[in-house]
Amino acid sequence: MKSLVVYYSFEGDTKFIGDAIAKELEADVLELTLVKEVKSKDYMKTYLGEKQVLMKTEPLLKLYDKKPQDYDLIIIGTPVWSGTFAPALRTFFRLEEIKGKNIAFFYCFTVKAGRVSRRMKKRLRRNDFIGDIGFKDPLKGDKDIALKRVERWVAGLKEYLTDK
Ligand SMILES: Cc1cc2nc3c(=O)[nH]c(=O)nc-3n(C[C@H](O)[C@H](O)[C@H](O)COP(=O)(O)O)c2cc1C
């Protein structure tokens, strides 16, 4: 089964988890990056990011060379921004018609994951949703524990797909 891990990461947590999932799954990786990244790393970053969520902004993505249509399993990762997925994913979902795929999500958050999973499922409802998992600021916590959770989660997905 051809697998792709797609993620956007602002400060590295989602990248850390996404790359670990890809390694476990032997999947290709597509990291979404913005033409104009929010530069500010102080308190303004949250304000600017939340404003993008509120305005339903679709920031321009840098060109990428992977096509989700070429894969059977797509794992999608995002930081939680204002209780939902980051605006980069909004752009990606508009650009790519994703349907009839096995889809799983992962997300990184600090306090509250909110509606992120529900929103993702709704946005990708024409697919077979096979799992989701959240990680609380993995780079600030025990990375080994996070990696163990990745291992178990991926093993579960593989088992499910084998039995399917
Ligand atoms: C604009 C913005 C909005 C955020 N909103 C939330 C939120 O609603 N709930 C939450 O638990 N964390 C929120 N966070 C924290 C991030 O989800 C968290 O730090 C995550 O691990 C960052 O992932 P990254 O390093 O891949 O960017 C927000 C962070 C930013 C920058």
The ligand as an ORCA input file, in Angstrom:
! r2SCAN-3c Opt
* xyz 0 1
  C      -2.018     30.681     15.953
  C      -1.975     29.576     16.991
  C      -3.174     29.128     17.538
  C      -3.174     28.082     18.483
  N      -4.359     27.615     18.980
  C      -4.355     26.579     19.859
  C      -5.597     26.028     20.361
  O      -6.694     26.448     20.027
  N      -5.519     24.995     21.260
  C      -4.318     24.462     21.674
  O      -4.336     23.540     22.496
  N      -3.146     24.940     21.185
  C      -3.124     25.960     20.278
  N      -1.926     26.436     19.780
  C      -0.672     25.755     20.142
  C      -0.213     24.733     19.076
  O      -1.286     23.948     18.601
  C       0.846     23.773     19.668
  O       1.904     24.514     20.216
  C       1.385     22.781     18.657
  O       2.105     21.768     19.338
  C       2.304     23.456     17.666
  O       2.629     22.593     16.603
  P       3.824     22.982     15.577
  O       5.078     23.044     16.411
  O       3.865     21.874     14.582
  O       3.495     24.290     14.961
  C      -1.916     27.500     18.874
  C      -0.722     27.983     18.332
  C      -0.734     29.023     17.396
  C       0.567     29.526     16.820
*
